[in-house]
């Protein structure tokens, strides 16, 4: 059985709880299971605390999306300017819908707006990804 957090927690505490398989109370009165999508951390770009990295997501249509994000939002790994890149990472998201396309691929529409308000450098926060790109916690 997974732990359920029902009291407020800091963003970092909630992120660590999510990565450990806990469920989070994200919306008033609604219990949501935190889900993540796999991304690739391309490079370290800014060493101001907590550190910022450039990440890439390739969606189900083959389109590449770039993110500039705080290091703890995309990984629990101890990465820094001298780390080897690329590295695997994830971005927390909410599942909006699931479908199967004409080629039989399982697709998932996700939003990265919640829980951490993550968006691509183009301001996009909704993505159609392959089911294999979703990390079900």
N, C-alpha and C positions, 0 to 999 in steps of 0.2 A: 504494500500500500504506500502511495506517495504522501509526503507531508503536505499539509495545506497551511499556507501563511495567511492569517486573517488580521494581522496587525500591520500598520504602516512600516515600511522599511526604506532605507536609502536606495537610490538607484543601483549602486554597486552591490549592496546586500541582496537586492531582488535579483540582479543579474546572476550572482553566484548561486542563489537558491534555484533559479531556473535551470542553470547549467548542471545542477546536481539532481535534477529530476523532480523538483517540487512544483506545485501548482501555486499560482499567484492570484490574489484578489486585485484585478487590474482596474475594473470599473465599479462604480458604486453598485453594490448588490449583485454583481455578476462575477462568477468564478470562471476564469478562462484558463485553459492550458496553454502555457507559453510554448511556442513553436519557433524554430529558427530556419533560415535558409543558408545554405552553404555559399560562401564567397571566397575569393582569393585575396589575401593581403599582399599587395604588390610592392609597396615600399613604405619606409618611415619618412614622414615629411616635416614634422615639427616636434621638437623636444620639449616644448612647454608642457608642464604637467597637465594631464596625465600622459601626454604623448599622442600625436595624431598620425594616422596612417592613411594611405590611399588604397582602396579596395576595389575589386571588380566582380560584378555578377554578370554572367551570360544567361539571358532568359531563354525560354523555350523556343523562341523564334530566332535565336542566334544573335540577338542584339546585345551589345556590351554596355553595361551601366557602371559608371564610376562613382565612388563614394569617398568623401574625406570625413573620417570619423575618429572619435576618441578611441584609443587603444582598448580600454576595458569594455567598450560596447561590442567589439568584434572578436575578442579573444581573452582567455585567462592566461595565455602564455606570457612569459617575461621577455617581450621583444623590445628592442631599442635600435638606435641608429646603426650599431655594428652587428645586428642580427642578420642572418641569411634570409633572403627573400627570393621568391614568394613563399608565403606561409598560408596554411588553411585557416579559415575563420568562419564566423557565422554572424548573422544579423537577426535579432528577435523580430517576430512578425505575427500577424493574425491571419488565419485562413479565412478567405472570403467565399471561395467556392472550389469545387473539384469537378473535373470533367475528363472525358476521353476524346481525343481528336480523331479525324478520319484515318490517320495512320495507326490508331490503336495506342497512342502514347497517353499515359496518365498525366494530366495537367492539374496544376493548383494555382489559383489566383490568390496572391497574398498581398497584404498591406504592411509596410514597415512604419506606418504612422504611429502605431502603438506597439510596444509600450514606450519606446524611447524617441519618437519623432524623428526617425532616420529617413533621409531622402537622398536621392542621387544628386550629383552636381548640376543636373538639369531640373531639379525640383520634383522628380518623380518618386512616388512612394507606393505605387501599386504595380505589381509585376506578375506576369504569367510565367511560371517555372515548371520544370519537370518534377514529378512526384519524387524522383530520386534526389533532387536538390533540397528537399525538405527534411529537416532534422526534427523528428517527432519526439519530444521530451516526455 
